[in-house]
Amino acid sequence: MVLTVATWNVNGLRARMALIERFLSEREPDVLCLQETKIGTGLFPFGDFAMLGFPHALAVGNAGYAGVAIVAKLPLQEPVRGLPGDDDGRLVGARLESGERVFSCYAPNGGTYGSPQYAYKLEWFTVLRHWLDAHEQKSRPIVLCGDLNVARSDRDVYAGAPVGETTHTSVAVRRAYEELLEFGFDDAYRAVHGDRIEYTYWDYRAGALRKNEGWRIDVALCTPPLRERLRACEVDHAARAWRQSSDHAPLLARFA
């Protein structure tokens, strides 16, 4: 079965709904993982997505910040709504009827280096890894998608970007990311494209998109059963260039 899973930090679901509709119509993914919906769980537009051909949805969130969701053409089973002790709306997951397990994930930004928000970010990665160890297995077909707010290496940020001890590039946060990968994940983009330099996020300010001053912080991580089926993983630059789009581009991974 061919399966296309897309992930997109939309930076506000209400503001981006028309573009999401366009994306679903033109790109035709089977599953779309959303981050930064910034909408309360009870206000998520389940009916609107059903009318767009995505009748199966799972969402958690709060008004004004964070929030994640999965919308799918296929039934979503065994739902997961959040991590223990985390009410911010940063993780949802489910098993597709076809057996694949999909997670939509939005890691904390981290505020400023050394701040309580930064400490929370590091702890959040630890909790996520522990939860995976307790509830999942790398032998299962899992894809974890989303904005992890980490540049794994310096090639994942534009030349001249602040690196070193920052919230997205510090030794500690990169170690936390590597420990997540050690669960058994491969970075789908790197598996397909090797060391290619390409980004998924560009700040709205200072002409960052025009100058291609970006960061690659949005990912699709897959376990070995899906790594074997991986055929493509592409950044949708056209969608980032749409008028009033998010500051993140969608990422699409295709599995045969």
C-alpha atoms as one frame of an Amber mdcrd trajectory, in Angstrom:
protein
   0.000   0.000   0.000   1.333   3.430  -0.959   1.037   5.876   1.940   1.784
   9.610   1.816   2.159  11.337   5.168   2.516  15.117   5.282   3.448  17.307
   8.213   2.995  21.066   8.513   3.469  23.567  11.303   0.672  25.896  10.238
   1.312  28.611  12.853  -2.400  29.068  13.532  -5.091  26.792  12.122  -7.777
  29.448  11.715  -5.466  31.766   9.784  -4.306  28.977   7.498  -7.478  26.944
   6.883  -7.922  28.049   3.260  -4.309  27.157   2.498  -4.649  23.802   4.232
  -7.662  23.092   2.033  -5.594  24.010  -1.028  -2.719  21.831   0.152  -4.950
  18.805   0.705  -6.579  19.255  -2.695  -3.356  19.736  -4.656  -0.967  17.375
  -2.821  -3.482  14.652  -1.869  -1.748  13.150   1.184  -3.378  10.252   2.981
  -2.504  11.708   6.374  -1.694  15.261   7.449   0.012  15.982  10.759  -0.473
  19.542  11.980   1.455  21.546  14.567   0.899  24.911  16.224  -2.824  24.766
  15.596  -3.264  27.277  18.446  -6.851  26.172  18.994  -8.625  24.471  21.867
  -9.444  20.799  21.433 -13.174  21.451  21.545 -12.947  24.062  18.791 -11.037
  21.944  16.292 -12.956  21.925  12.969 -13.482  18.178  12.656 -16.496  18.710
  10.401 -14.610  20.947   7.994 -11.918  18.328   7.513 -14.533  15.625   7.007
 -16.013  17.685   4.180 -12.530  17.872   2.641 -12.295  14.085   2.539 -10.498
  13.601   5.851 -13.230  12.239   8.126 -10.852  10.816  10.719  -9.117  13.284
  13.014  -7.428  13.532  16.376  -6.502  16.815  18.037  -5.313  18.296  21.316
  -4.595  21.923  22.006  -5.114  25.187  23.810  -6.176  28.588  22.609  -3.289
  30.703  21.380  -0.298  28.362  21.534   0.977  24.883  20.671  -1.662  22.333
  19.627  -1.257  19.311  17.360  -3.561  17.210  15.219  -3.745  14.354  12.746
  -6.324  14.314   9.954  -6.625  11.245   7.776  -8.540   9.514   5.041  -8.044
   6.254   6.936  -9.538   5.345  10.332  -7.391   6.289  13.337  -7.223   3.625
  16.033  -5.598   3.379  19.483  -5.404   7.170  19.941  -2.685   8.804  22.026
  -3.413  12.261  23.399  -0.388  13.851  24.970   2.522  12.802  27.139   2.331
  12.218  30.905   2.244  15.506  32.786   2.161  17.655  29.643  -1.053  19.550
  28.963   0.357  21.901  26.317  -0.920  19.911  23.335   2.361  18.656  21.901
   1.742  15.047  20.885  -1.019  12.995  19.327  -0.742   9.602  17.730  -2.774
   6.754  16.334  -2.559   3.503  14.441  -3.903   3.552  10.917  -6.245   0.809
   9.820  -3.423  -0.366   7.533  -1.137  -0.838  10.559   1.209   2.161  10.427
   1.512   4.242  13.577   1.576   8.013  13.034   2.499  10.719  15.542   2.211
  14.487  15.215   4.676  16.232  17.473   5.494  19.827  18.405   8.530  20.139
  20.656   8.893  23.152  22.953  10.734  26.109  21.458  12.886  26.558  24.524
  12.636  30.314  25.020  16.165  31.525  25.664  19.215  29.397  26.358  19.466
  28.494  30.042  15.918  29.609  30.853  13.241  27.494  32.594  11.640  27.051
  29.165  14.907  25.612  27.872  15.082  23.172  30.784  11.480  22.181  30.060
  12.423  21.499  26.440  15.205  19.120  27.440  12.942  17.358  29.936  10.206
  17.060  27.316  12.526  15.145  24.990  13.438  12.830  27.873   9.769  12.175
  28.647   9.035  11.482  24.972  11.870   8.951  24.725  10.788   7.230  27.942
   7.196   7.075  26.706   8.293   5.495  23.431  10.396   2.937  25.285   7.419
   2.016  27.465   4.694   1.941  24.819   6.219   1.387  21.367   8.739  -0.840
  19.604  11.091  -0.013  16.747   9.928  -3.194  15.020   6.572  -1.505  14.425
   5.985   0.730  11.380   6.100   4.148  13.068   6.457   7.621  11.608   6.852
  10.524  14.014   6.292  13.834  12.240   6.500  17.427  13.239   8.420  20.470
  14.347  11.083  19.289  16.773  12.672  22.740  17.146  16.179  21.293  16.830
  18.767  21.764  14.099  20.512  18.425  14.294  23.735  19.740  12.743  25.107
  23.020  11.442  24.160  22.054   7.889  20.526  22.293   9.014  20.821  26.063
   9.508  21.784  28.802   7.083  25.330  30.120   6.973  25.669  32.926   9.478
  22.878  31.709  11.752  23.503  31.734  15.497  24.719  28.277  16.477  26.543
  26.885  19.481  24.793  27.250  22.805  21.326  28.259  21.623  17.937  26.686
  22.277  17.956  24.923  18.896  21.644  24.050  18.479  23.191  23.501  21.907
  25.150  20.372  22.724  22.464  19.317  25.199  19.504  19.779  22.873  21.271
  18.001  20.019  22.113  15.160  22.379  18.443  14.954  23.375  17.520  14.729
  19.704  20.081  11.982  19.078  18.714  10.036  22.041  15.275  10.235  20.455
  16.690   8.870  17.189  18.356   6.037  19.096  14.908   4.627  19.811  15.188
   3.313  16.259  14.296   6.264  14.045  15.808   7.368  10.750  15.387  10.929
   9.499  13.407  10.334   6.301  14.713  13.474   4.610  18.366  12.560   5.227
  17.696   8.946   4.216  16.532  10.182   0.809  18.723  13.230   0.233  21.926
  12.626   2.179  23.758  15.855   3.009  21.680  18.145   0.784  21.148  21.584
   2.324  17.469  22.458   2.439  15.278  24.136   5.031  11.717  23.938   6.341
  11.412  27.170   8.350  12.121  30.805   7.466  11.387  33.714   9.788   8.842
  36.192   8.474  11.253  39.027   9.219  14.261  40.471   7.378  13.511  38.807
   4.060  14.599  35.405   5.345  12.638  33.464   2.731  13.936  35.577  -0.151
  17.509  35.145   1.096  16.932  31.460   1.946  18.040  32.020   5.520  16.245
  29.007   6.910  16.358  26.154   9.383  15.532  22.482   8.907  13.575  21.715
  12.058  10.508  19.914  10.660  11.016  16.193  10.190   9.513  12.791   9.516
  11.252  10.116  11.572  10.586   6.489  10.678  11.390   3.101  12.169  13.021
   0.319  10.097   9.779  -1.181   8.698   8.857   2.194   7.170  12.449   3.069
   6.293  12.395   0.042   3.989   9.250   1.376   2.322  10.423   5.004   2.067
  10.438   6.251  -1.524  10.430  10.058  -1.235  10.625  12.889   1.284  10.237
  16.419  -0.037   9.932  19.958   1.304   7.004  21.792  -0.294   8.627  25.146
  -1.037   5.713  26.219  -3.223   3.308  26.069  -0.283   5.666  28.174   1.858
   5.583  30.831  -0.885   1.780  31.034  -0.970   0.382  34.371   0.116  -0.138
  34.505   3.901   1.353  31.049   4.366   2.927  29.725   7.533   6.575  30.449
   8.269   7.107  26.678   7.926   6.907  24.632   4.733   5.075  21.311   4.645
   7.104  18.123   4.413   5.774  15.052   2.581   7.033  11.487   2.985   5.889
   8.696   0.676   6.034   5.030   1.584   5.403   2.159  -0.852
